[in-house]
Amino acid sequence: MAADAQVAAAPKAKVGAKAEQRDGIARPGHSEIGKLAVWSVTSAKPGNGVELLRDDCLDTYWQSDGAQPHLVNVQFQKKVRLRELALYAKYALDESYTPSKISIRAGNSFHDLREIKVVDLEEPGGWMHVSLAKDDSGGGGGGGVGGDGDDGGGGDDGECLRAFFLQIAVLSNHQNGRDTHVRQMKIFGPRTDPTALMGRGISFATPEFGQFATVR
C-alpha cells in the first residue's frame, strides 16, 4: 500500500474552466470549505495522487492503489459546520473504476469516527451532492443524494453536522472493480453573513441607502 499523500490547500481554479466544472458545484447559501482542511488518502497510484481531487479539473482523477475500502480523509484544524459533500464521478469514462457505494463518517479524530450515511451511486454521470444535514432522513440507505442542480436535501433547513474529521470510504466499485477513480471532491458549509458576527444585521433596503441606488 502506498504511503499516505497529503495536500494542505487547494490550487486556484484554472482560467477558462468548463461550464460543467463551475455550474455543477454552484450551491446557493453554501461556502466551499475543503480548502481549510488537510486531505489524505490510504493509497494512490503514482501520478494520480490526492492533489488531483482538488485541482478543479475534470480530466484528472485520484486513483487508489490497494485493497478496499479506499479512504479519503479530510481533517480540519477546528470543528467546522458541514452541510454537503459533492463528488464528481463519471461511469462513461471510468467504468469499473467508478464508485458504486460510499460510506461517509465523521468525528473528532480518526479514532472516534461514526458512520453518517451509506450512499449507493448507480452509474453516476457528473456531480453528485450528498447532504450532511443532521436531520436528513435519508441517512444509512443512500438517501440525501442528488445529481447536478439538485439540492440533495442540503438546504438551509437542515441542522449542520459539526466535526473536526470527515472520512469518505469507497466500499465498492461498478463491475466489482478493485481500484477506484474519483475526479473531484468538494466540502460545503453554510455561508456566513459577516455582519451577523457584529451582533446585528445591516439592511441595505432603507430609504437612506435607496437614494444612492441610481446614477443621477
C-alpha positions in Angstrom: 0.0 0.0 0.0 1.4 3.4 -0.9 2.2 5.9 1.8 -0.5 8.5 2.6 -0.3 11.5 0.3 -1.4 14.9 1.7 -2.4 18.3 0.3 -2.8 21.3 2.6 -4.7 23.6 0.3 -6.5 23.6 -3.0 -4.9 25.1 -6.1 -6.6 28.1 -7.7 -9.2 27.3 -10.3 -7.9 27.2 -13.9 -8.8 30.1 -16.2 -11.4 29.0 -18.8 -12.8 26.2 -16.7 -15.6 24.3 -18.4 -19.2 25.3 -17.5 -19.8 21.9 -16.1 -17.0 22.5 -13.6 -18.5 25.8 -12.4 -22.2 25.0 -12.6 -22.0 21.6 -11.1 -20.9 23.0 -7.7 -22.8 26.3 -7.6 -24.6 26.0 -4.3 -26.8 28.9 -3.1 -26.1 29.7 0.6 -23.1 27.4 0.7 -19.4 28.0 1.0 -16.7 25.6 -0.1 -14.5 24.9 3.0 -12.4 22.0 1.7 -9.5 24.4 1.2 -9.3 24.8 5.0 -8.5 21.1 5.5 -5.6 18.7 5.1 -6.5 15.9 2.7 -5.0 12.4 2.7 -5.8 9.0 1.1 -4.9 5.5 2.1 -3.3 4.7 -1.3 -2.6 6.3 -4.6 -1.2 5.2 -7.9 2.0 7.3 -8.8 0.9 10.3 -10.8 -2.7 10.1 -9.6 -2.5 11.4 -6.1 -4.8 13.1 -3.7 -4.0 16.5 -5.0 -6.0 15.7 -8.2 -9.1 15.6 -6.1 -8.7 19.3 -5.6 -7.2 20.6 -8.8 -10.6 21.8 -10.3 -10.0 19.8 -13.4 -12.5 17.1 -14.5 -10.0 15.4 -16.8 -7.7 14.3 -14.0 -8.5 11.9 -11.1 -7.3 10.3 -7.9 -6.7 6.5 -8.4 -6.3 4.2 -5.5 -3.7 1.5 -5.4 -4.6 -1.0 -2.8 -7.2 -3.1 -1.1 -10.7 -1.8 -0.4 -12.1 0.2 1.2 -10.4 3.2 -0.3 -10.4 6.1 2.2 -10.3 9.9 1.7 -9.6 11.7 5.0 -10.4 15.4 5.4 -9.0 16.9 8.6 -9.8 20.4 9.8 -7.8 22.4 12.5 -11.0 23.4 14.2 -14.5 22.0 14.5 -16.5 23.1 11.4 -20.1 23.0 10.3 -20.6 20.6 7.4 -23.6 20.8 5.2 -22.8 18.9 2.0 -20.3 16.7 0.1 -20.0 17.0 -3.6 -18.0 14.5 -5.7 -17.6 14.1 -9.4 -17.6 10.6 -10.9 -18.4 9.5 -14.4 -19.2 5.9 -15.3 -19.0 6.6 -19.0 -15.3 7.4 -18.6 -14.2 5.2 -15.7 -16.4 2.1 -16.0 -15.2 -0.5 -13.4 -13.2 2.2 -11.6 -16.4 4.2 -10.8 -17.5 4.0 -7.1 -20.9 2.3 -6.6 -21.2 2.5 -2.8 -19.6 5.0 -0.4 -19.7 5.4 3.4 -19.5 8.9 5.0 -18.1 9.1 8.5 -17.4 12.0 10.9 -15.9 12.6 14.3 -13.2 14.4 16.2 -10.3 12.2 15.0 -9.6 9.1 13.1 -10.2 7.0 16.3 -13.8 8.1 17.0 -15.5 8.2 13.6 -19.1 7.2 13.3 -20.9 6.4 10.1 -23.3 9.2 9.0 -24.7 7.5 5.9 -24.1 5.0 3.2 -24.8 6.1 -0.4 -25.3 4.0 -3.5 -24.2 5.5 -6.8 -25.8 3.9 -9.9 -23.6 4.7 -13.0 -23.1 8.4 -11.9 -22.6 10.9 -14.7 -21.3 14.0 -13.1 -21.5 15.9 -9.9 -23.3 14.1 -7.0 -24.4 16.1 -4.0 -24.8 14.3 -0.6 -26.5 16.1 2.3 -24.7 16.1 5.6 -27.5 17.8 7.4 -28.2 16.0 10.8 -32.0 15.9 10.3 -31.8 14.5 6.8 -33.9 11.3 6.9 -32.0 9.7 4.0 -29.0 8.6 6.1 -27.9 5.0 6.0 -29.7 3.9 2.9 -28.5 6.0 0.0 -30.8 8.9 0.6 -29.9 12.6 0.5 -28.1 12.3 -2.8 -28.8 14.3 -5.9 -27.3 15.0 -9.3 -26.3 18.2 -11.0 -28.6 21.1 -9.9 -30.2 19.0 -7.2 -30.0 20.4 -3.6 -29.6 16.8 -2.4 -31.5 17.6 0.8 -28.8 20.0 2.0 -30.8 23.2 2.1 -30.9 25.8 4.8 -33.5 23.9 6.9 -31.1 21.1 7.8 -29.0 21.3 11.0 -25.3 21.2 10.1 -23.0 18.4 11.1 -20.2 19.6 13.3 -16.8 17.7 13.2 -13.1 18.0 13.0 -12.7 15.0 10.8 -14.6 13.7 7.8 -13.9 10.4 6.0 -15.2 9.2 2.7 -14.8 5.5 2.2 -15.3 3.8 -1.2 -16.7 0.5 -0.3 -17.2 -1.0 -3.8 -17.0 -0.1 -7.5 -19.1 -0.9 -10.5 -18.4 -4.3 -12.2 -16.6 -5.4 -9.0 -13.6 -3.3 -9.8 -10.8 -3.1 -7.3 -9.3 0.3 -7.6 -11.3 3.5 -7.9 -11.3 6.8 -9.7 -12.7 10.0 -8.2 -12.3 13.1 -10.3 -13.2 15.9 -7.9 -14.4 16.3 -4.3 -15.8 19.4 -2.5 -16.9 20.0 1.1 -19.5 22.7 1.7 -20.6 24.5 4.9 -23.2 27.2 5.4 -22.3 30.7 4.1 -21.9 33.1 7.0 -23.1 36.7 6.9 -20.1 38.8 8.2 -22.4 41.4 9.6 -24.1 38.8 11.8 -20.8 38.4 13.7 -21.1 42.0 14.9 -24.3 41.1 16.7 -26.7 43.0 14.5 -27.6 42.8 10.8 -27.2 45.7 8.4 -30.1 46.4 6.0 -29.3 47.9 2.6 -33.0 48.5 1.8 -33.6 51.6 3.9 -34.6 54.9 2.2 -31.2 56.3 3.1 -29.5 53.6 1.1 -32.1 53.8 -1.7 -31.2 57.4 -2.6 -27.8 56.1 -3.8 -29.2 53.2 -5.8 -29.4 55.1 -9.1 -26.9 57.2 -11.1 -28.2 60.8 -11.4 
